[in-house]
Amino acid sequence: MSSASQSNSVVSLMPPDGASCWLCLEEGPDDSGAPLVRDCSCRGHSGFAHLPCLVKYAESKSKDLAERGAHIMSNTFDGKNFEHCPNCKQEYQNDLYYDMTKAQLAFIEREFKDVDRWNLRALKRRILILDGEKEADRIEGEEISAKMLSLIDEMEKNSDPSLDVLAGVYLDIGRFNFSVGTNRCLEKAKYYLEKARDIIKTSGDRELQLMVKSIEDYIAAVEERLSGGSLPKKTESDLSDFRVRYDYVLQAVGENDVRSIRMGSYLASGLSLANHTIEAS
């Protein structure tokens, strides 16, 4: 991105004179000092809000859905209230997405601590956005990894978690440790990535098999890092193919279907290896 386009992007996120929070209708920072924020497709004066107002709104809407039983039987918590702007419908971006995934995880752990699959999904969404090179994110990622493994243990006691759930947890933990990049974490990344690959290989699931090549690319990248070599790169042709497959599945079955989640994980792996970290998240 050019310096000019970066400047324009920053300006577009700054509230113009007279902008107010679309939830509390107050201009400028709230009583706690939280500024007006926006990082979506809204334009002009629309879409700006205080982060605490957005979190309160998302929590209220999510509680309403749960009380009405709208998704209480679902294996997947509907996170759109936390992850998408309710006005323009675009997924939040950058720091706002980072902050909202953190708020979503805190909300689910507080209000739905006994719904293992909802907690697992929130943990998975959160760990994908963390930057392993930042100390605070590294510490949080280690805590999330431990929670994910603990949830898997609980699920195994009550009912066998599906193979794609197990593989997905190991893949996410492996990717996070890869992003940290220390030798110790690279060894952990290799261990969990190999566990994910082996589960998928023995599953017999044809759709899951699509992820094997991506995971093996990750393992090769880990081994290169451990040996001091340069990372193998994904080509734009590879990434284009991944995107086409993901978009096709997404349009066919929707974003909460397990097939979309699988293909999204496959795409995210390729994007991460190609250093497209924002799109991967």
N, C-alpha and C positions, 0 to 999 in steps of 0.2 A: 504494500500500500504506500502511495506517495505521501510526502509530508503534507501536501495540500489536502488530499483526501482524508488523511488522519485528522487534520484540523477541522474539516467539515464535519467529520463523524463526531468529534468531541463537542462541537457547537450544537449539533442536532440533539445531543443528550442534555444540554443545559436548558433549564426552563426560561422561556422568554418573559419579559415584563408582564405582569398580570396573570401569569399561570398559577393555577391552584390545584390542590389535591382533588381528584375527581371523587374521592370517597368522603373526606371530611370537609371539603370545600375551602380549606384554609390556604392562604398564600404563604410562600416561604417555608422555612423550617418549622417543625412542630415544637411542642413544649420541651421535648427531650433534646432538641437540636438536630433531629433527623431531617436531611434536606429532601426536596422533591427529586424523585428519580424516575427515569424512563429508559427502557432499552428494548424496544419492540418496533412495530411498524406504524405506530400512531404518529401523527404529524401535527404541526401547529401547536396549539395550547392543549390538545387532548392527550390523555394517557399518563400525565404526570401524577405521582402519588408519593406519599411518605411510606417507607418500607414497613413501619409498624402497622400502618393502615392496610397495606396489601396483605400482610400476614394475618391480621385479624379477619379481613374479608375472606381469605382462603380457608381459614380455620372454620369460620361460620358456615360457609357453603359446604365444606366437607362434612361437618357434623350434620347438617340438614340432610345430605344424601344418605348418610349412614342411618339416621333416625327413620328415614322413610324406607329403608331397606333397599335403596336403589342399587347398591353394589355390595351389600353385606355378604352375599353368597359368592361373590367373585373371588378368584384367586389373586386378582391384581387390583390394588388400590388405585382409584381414579385420581391421578395427581394433577389433572389439568388446572385445577384452581390455584395450585402453587406454581405451576410451570408455564402457563400460558396467560397472556394478557386477555382479560375478558372482553375488551373492547375491539381490538383488531384481530384477536385469536392467534397471533403469532407467539411462538415460544419465546420466553424471556432469554436475553443474551448476557454473556460476560459476567460482570460483578453482580448484576441483579439476579441472574439465574443461580449463581453461586450462593447468594444469600437466601434465596427462596428454597433451594434444595436443603439447606441447613435448617431452615424453619420447618419445612415439611417433615424432615426426619424427627425433629424434636416433638412436633405435634403427634405423629403416629406413635412414637415411643411413650408419650404421655397418655394419649387417649385410647390407643388400640394396642397396648403392649402384649396382649394375649393372641393377637392375630399374626401368627408367624410369617405368613406369606406377604402380608402388607409391610411388615417391618423389614423383611428381606428385600423387597423391591425398593423401599426408601433408602436402605443402606447401599444397594447396588447403584442407584441413581447418584447418591452422594459421592461414592468412592470414584466414580468416573470423572467427576469434575475437579478432583483434588490434584494439586501439583506436587509431586513427590520431592521436588527440589526445594520446596519451602518447608521450613521446620515445623510450623504449626500444622500444615496440611499433612506432613509426614506422620506426626504424632496422631492426628485424627484418623488417618488412613490405617495405622496399626490398630487403633481401637476398633474401627469399623471391621477390619479383617477378623479380629477376635470375636466380635459379635456375630458376624456372618457364619463363622465356623461353629459357634455355640448354637445358633439357630438350626443349622443343619443337623447337629447332634440331637436336638430336641425333636425335630421333624422325623428323624430316623426312629426315635423311641415310640412316637405316636403313629406314624405311618411312613412308609418308604417315600422319600422325596423322589420326584421324577429324575431321570438321568440328565435331562437338559438343565434342571435346576442345579444339580450337583456340579455339572460341568461349568455352568455359568458362574457359580460362586468361585470355583477354583481359577477360572479364566480371569475374573475381575481382580482377584487377589494377586494373581501372577502379573497382570498388566500394571497394577499399582506398584508392586515391588520393582518392576522393570523401570518405572518412571523415577524411583528413588535413586537407583543407579549405583549404590555402593556394592562392593563384592558380596557382602553378606546378603543384601536384598536381591541381588542378581541370582544367587544360589537358590534363594527362596522362590524367586520368580520361575526359575527352571523347574523346580520341584512341583509347583502348583500348575504350571502350564502342561507339564507332562501328565499329571493326574487328569486334567481336563481332556487332553488329547486321547488318553487311553480309555477313558469312560466313553467318549464319543465313538472311538474305533470299535469298541466291543458292543455298542448299543444296537447295531443293525438298522438304525434309523437313517434313511436315505437323506432326509433334509439336514439332520445333524452332521452328516458326513461332509457337507459343504464347508464346515468350519475347520476341518482337519488341516487343510493346506495353510490357512491363516495362522492357526496355532503353531504349526511347524515353522512357519516364517518367524514367528515370535521367538520360538526356542532357538532357532539359528541366530537371531539377533542377540539373544542373551549370551550364547556361546561366543559370539564375536566380541561382545563387550568384555567378557571374562578373560578372553585371550588377548585383549588389547587391540583388536582389529577394528576396522570401520564397519558401520552398520549396513546391512543390505537394504536397498531402497525399493519401495513399491513404485511401479511406473504409473503414469497418469492413465494409461490404458487399463491397467489392473483396477484402479480406483473407479474408473468410469463403468467398468463391468459390474463392480460391487454395487455402485449406486443404482444402476438400472435394475438389478435383481431386487434390491431393497425396496425401491419405489413400486415395482410391480406387486410384490407381496403386500406392501402397505396398503395400496389401493384395493387389492383383492379382498383382504381379510381384516383390515383395521390395525391400529397401532398396539392394541392390547392383546392381540392374538399371539400365541406362543411362537408361531412361525415368523411373525414380524420381529419379535424380540430376538429370536435366533439370528435372523438375517441382519438385524441392526447390530448385534454383537460382532458378527462376521465383518461387517463394514467398518465398525469402530476399530477393530484390530488393524485392518489395513491402513486406515487413516492415521492411527497413532504411529505406526511404523514409518509413514511418510511425513511425519511431523505436522500433520493437519490436526493439531490437538484441540482447537476450538470446535471444529466440525465433529471430531470424534466424540467430544463430550456431549 
